[in-house]
Amino acid sequence: MKVSWRTKLRVWLFNFYPPYLGAGIRITHIAPDFSKFRTEMKLTFYNKNYVGVHFGGSLYAMCDPFYMLILLERLGTDYIVWDKAGNMQFLKPGTGKVFAEFYISDEEIARIKEEVAKKKKADFVFYADVKDTEGEVIARVEKVVYVRRRGKLPLQN
């Protein structure tokens, strides 16, 4: 599938988002259907912590909005989507370039729509691993995303 100029523009613009620019976070891939994002971050003097490894806040920032963004794009304007909670476990020091991928399948999108149709609103939990260049997991993030249908009245939105 060919990547549209709009997708290329979004990748370019995301990479100039000040928190990402300041931490050295780069978005290296956005799927044309917005089902998948890939981020990376090199270890530099401005994202190192006191002991010389990746600052935890930068690691979390490289994982923060992507499940919400995928759902916003894939569900469309009939749904309200909010990041509700997040948790990160640091498993190993990050000492070089690190990567993370975020993906929600078509089947999962259909399941989310079905559950929200039944319950009107729901929380969904997603997980992603931050890996180093050897493929070892250095951190694991858990994101909770709230989804509900938009109401018909302006006060419901």
Salt bridges, closest charged atoms under 4 A:
GLU40 OE2 - LYS97 NZ 3.61
ASP64 OD1 - LYS143 NZ 2.71
GLU73 OE2 - ARG10 NH1 3.05
ASP83 OD2 - LYS143 NZ 3.69
GLU101 OE1 - LYS36 NZ 3.61
GLU101 OE2 - ARG38 NH1 2.96
ASP106 OD1 - ARG74 NH2 2.29
GLU108 OE2 - ARG111 NH2 2.76
GLU114 OE2 - LYS118 NZ 3.59
GLU115 OE1 - ARG111 NH1 2.97
GLU115 OE2 - LYS119 NZ 3.08
ASP123 OD2 - LYS84 NZ 2.76
ASP129 OD1 - ARG140 NE 2.67
ASP132 OD2 - LYS92 NZ 3.28
GLU136 OE1 - LYS92 NZ 3.11
